[in-house]
Amino acid sequence: MVGFDQAPTAGPGSVTETDRDLVEKVAELNARYKHHSATAVMEAALNDAGNIALVSSFGAESVVLLHMAALADKMTPVLFVDTELLFTETLVYQQEVSERLGLRNVQVIKADDIAEKDPYGALRFSDTDACCALRKTVPLQKALAGFDGWITGRKRFQSGTRAALDFFEVEDGTGRIKVNPLAHWAPDDVRAYMTENRLPRHPLVAKGYPSIGCAPCTSPVAEGEDPRAGRWRNQNKEECGIHVVDGTFVRTGA
């Protein structure tokens, strides 16, 4: 299996002053913005949390955070990981949304060792975790190395691993802040925001893809199924591995 390039985690009793300061800062931010809106949390992230990037898949619901970021600062760094296995529709949508919202700092991230480690694109058949690590997790972690934190589109309703999500988190093992402005949003909130602001939908949503990742590992979802049922269908896996929990990258659900 391809290994995950992650920062070492401090052992018991080795918490540094920087760690304590970061924990206190995150606790203070959560207390201050506990009853605030997602847009207020977005602005807080960009103004009060240091050098922050928005990580976006340009998927089914991504346009909401992209729109909030554009309203706050069109120069917000937006990191988009092109795994080279994405749907063509996603690549076109990324360009169209970036132009429409006037985002001026979209950075397309790609792994630089795919030709060496997965020359035939077959790794996904033998080890999906390794494929995610190679094409998404590792290049994203490298791209985030220069930032104090990052903004995600995670929401509590999406899976058991996200049920207690706060607006601000300390990302274990990296020393970064992770910001989740939409943590408390329900699906209806997302749809309402997109409608009220007349935001463009990802074209695959209308074709039965409420959650969109790489083309080989994403399938349509039938009526009544969980919205993420089409991600890694029939596998014990519901995260691509870009989120760190207890010092390790999360790759499976609760």
Secondary structure, 3 states (H helix, E strand, C coil): CCCCCCCCCCCCCCCCHHHHHHHHHHHHHHHHCCCCCHHHHHHHHHHHCCCEEEECCCCCCHHHHHHHHHHHCCCCCEEEECCCCECHHHHHHHHHHHHHHCCCCEEEECCCCHHHHCCCCCHHHHCHHHHHHHHHHHHHHHHHCCCCEEECCCCHHHCHHHCCCCCEEEECCCCEEEECCCCCCCHHHHHHHHHHCCCCCCCCHHHCCCCCCEHHHECCCCCCCCCCCCECCCCCCCCCCCCEECCEECCCCC
